[in-house]
Amino acid sequence: MARWQPDGTGRLQHAAVTLFLERGYANVSVADIADRAGLTKRTFFNHFPDKREVVFAGAPALVASILDHLDRVDEDVDALDACVMALTQAGEAELSAYREVAHLRSALIASSSELQERDLIKRAAMTSAIAEALARRGLADRQATLTAQVAVTIFTTAYQDWTEQPDADFETLMQHVLDDLRRSVNGLAPAPAATSSR
């Protein structure tokens, strides 16, 4: 287990993840989590709106970090490269605390349709925030949205690789995925031109 901080949030996260892994996500209640943490249900709801959010507690900080790093990238840098740089730097800064439990968290999300749905919502929110930031850098809305979608796909793919090999360098994983994507796109043959039968 990771070294959770001894505050209310950390205690609740530790209790929740432990219980989810012991009993399965669906079989754990907020009361169970609070009891295991030695806190009250009221305290739980002071920290989290529901038990799903315990699994995604770091998401707001991650998005804020991504946007902060993106704002610092020189505007002359290609939009996708700028996103990859920001996502890499934010990932290295924010994900390190979860290194020891990353693969368990990934397995936990995969085991629950409810958590998978919340994960998709979080990804969509991240994509939207990045697209808005790119629009502020001067990209047209459609290009900003497409670039953000591609960048988040690169990030989530690299993150999945990282959960399976947590000792790997995250920047290297991001670059490998970006290279794979570019090879895939460059390898696509253009669609044949339509020909008239007349």
C-alpha positions in Angstrom: 0.0 0.0 0.0 1.1 3.6 -0.6 2.0 5.8 2.3 -1.2 7.7 2.7 -1.1 10.9 4.7 -2.4 10.7 8.3 -5.2 13.3 7.6 -8.9 12.6 7.2 -8.7 12.4 3.4 -5.7 10.0 3.5 -7.3 7.8 6.1 -10.5 7.6 4.2 -8.7 6.8 0.9 -6.6 4.1 2.6 -9.7 2.6 4.2 -11.7 2.7 1.0 -9.1 1.1 -1.2 -8.4 -1.6 1.3 -12.1 -2.5 1.7 -12.8 -2.3 -2.1 -10.0 -4.8 -2.6 -11.1 -7.1 0.2 -14.8 -7.2 -0.5 -15.4 -5.7 -4.0 -16.5 -2.2 -4.7 -20.2 -2.9 -4.8 -20.1 -4.6 -1.3 -18.6 -1.6 0.5 -20.7 1.3 1.9 -19.8 4.8 3.0 -20.4 3.7 6.6 -18.0 0.8 6.1 -15.3 3.2 4.9 -15.8 5.7 7.7 -15.8 3.0 10.3 -12.6 1.4 9.0 -11.0 4.9 9.0 -12.2 5.5 12.6 -14.2 8.5 11.4 -17.9 9.3 11.0 -20.1 9.3 7.9 -20.5 13.0 8.2 -16.7 13.4 8.1 -16.6 11.2 5.0 -19.1 13.5 3.2 -17.0 16.5 4.3 -14.2 15.1 2.1 -16.0 13.2 -0.7 -19.5 13.5 -2.3 -19.8 9.7 -2.7 -17.7 6.6 -2.5 -16.8 6.7 -6.2 -14.9 9.9 -5.7 -12.5 8.3 -3.3 -11.0 6.4 -6.2 -10.6 9.6 -8.3 -9.5 11.9 -5.5 -6.5 13.2 -7.3 -8.3 14.1 -10.6 -8.9 17.8 -9.9 -5.2 18.4 -8.9 -4.1 16.5 -12.0 -6.2 18.6 -14.3 -5.0 21.8 -12.6 -1.4 20.7 -13.0 -1.9 19.9 -16.7 -3.4 23.3 -17.4 -0.6 25.0 -15.4 2.1 23.2 -17.3 0.3 23.9 -20.7 0.2 27.6 -19.9 4.0 27.5 -19.5 4.7 25.9 -22.9 5.9 28.3 -25.5 3.1 29.2 -27.9 5.4 28.4 -30.9 5.3 24.7 -29.9 3.0 22.5 -31.9 -0.3 22.0 -30.1 -0.1 18.2 -29.7 3.5 18.4 -28.6 2.6 21.1 -26.1 -0.2 18.9 -24.7 2.1 15.9 -24.4 4.7 18.0 -22.6 2.1 19.3 -20.2 0.5 15.9 -19.6 4.0 14.3 -19.1 5.1 16.9 -16.5 1.7 16.8 -14.7 1.7 13.0 -14.7 5.2 12.8 -13.3 4.3 15.3 -10.5 0.8 14.0 -9.6 1.0 10.3 -10.2 4.1 9.5 -8.1 2.0 9.3 -4.9 0.0 6.5 -6.4 2.9 4.5 -7.8 2.5 1.6 -5.3 -1.2 1.2 -5.9 -1.7 2.2 -9.5 -2.2 -1.3 -10.8 -4.6 -2.1 -8.0 -6.6 1.1 -8.8 -6.7 0.2 -12.5 -7.9 -3.3 -11.7 -10.5 -1.9 -9.3 -11.9 0.4 -12.0 -12.0 -2.4 -14.5 -14.0 -4.5 -12.0 -16.9 -2.0 -11.7 -19.1 -0.5 -14.4 -19.9 2.3 -12.0 -16.3 3.2 -11.7 -15.7 2.8 -15.4 -18.5 5.3 -16.1 -17.0 7.8 -13.6 -13.6 7.3 -15.2 -15.0 8.2 -18.6 -16.6 11.3 -17.1 -13.3 12.4 -15.6 -11.5 11.8 -18.9 -14.1 13.9 -20.7 -13.7 16.7 -18.2 -9.9 16.6 -18.7 -10.3 16.7 -22.5 -12.7 19.6 -22.3 -10.4 21.6 -20.0 -7.4 21.0 -22.3 -9.4 21.9 -25.4 -10.5 25.2 -23.8 -6.8 25.9 -22.9 -5.8 25.2 -26.6 -8.6 27.5 -27.8 -7.1 30.2 -25.7 -3.8 29.6 -27.4 -5.5 30.4 -30.7 -6.6 27.0 -32.1 -10.0 26.8 -33.8 -12.5 25.0 -31.6 -12.6 21.8 -33.7 -8.9 21.5 -33.9 -8.5 22.2 -30.2 -11.1 19.5 -29.4 -9.4 16.9 -31.7 -6.0 17.7 -30.3 -7.2 17.4 -26.7 -8.8 14.1 -27.5 -5.7 12.7 -29.0 -3.5 14.0 -26.2 -5.7 12.4 -23.5 -5.7 9.1 -25.4 -1.9 9.2 -25.4 -1.9 10.0 -21.7 -4.4 7.3 -20.7 -2.5 4.7 -22.8 0.8 5.6 -21.2 -0.8 5.6 -17.8 -2.1 2.0 -18.4 1.4 1.0 -19.4 2.8 2.6 -16.3 0.3 0.7 -14.0 1.8 -2.5 -15.4 5.5 -1.3 -15.1 5.5 1.4 -12.4 9.3 1.6 -12.3 9.3 2.8 -16.0 10.0 6.4 -16.8 6.7 8.1 -17.4 8.1 10.5 -20.0 9.6 7.6 -21.9 6.2 5.8 -21.9 4.5 9.0 -23.2 7.0 9.3 -26.0 6.6 5.6 -27.0 2.8 6.1 -27.3 3.2 9.3 -29.2 5.6 7.6 -31.6 3.2 4.7 -32.1 0.4 7.1 -32.8 2.4 9.0 -35.4 3.5 5.7 -37.1 -0.1 4.6 -37.2 -1.4 7.8 -38.7 1.5 8.1 -41.2 0.9 4.5 -42.3 -2.7 5.1 -43.2 -3.2 5.1 -46.9 -5.5 7.9 -48.2 -8.9 6.9 -49.2 -9.2 6.2 -53.0 -10.8 9.0 -55.0 -14.4 8.3 -56.1 -14.6 7.5 -59.8 -17.6 8.0 -62.0 -19.1 5.0 -63.8 -20.2 7.2 -66.6 
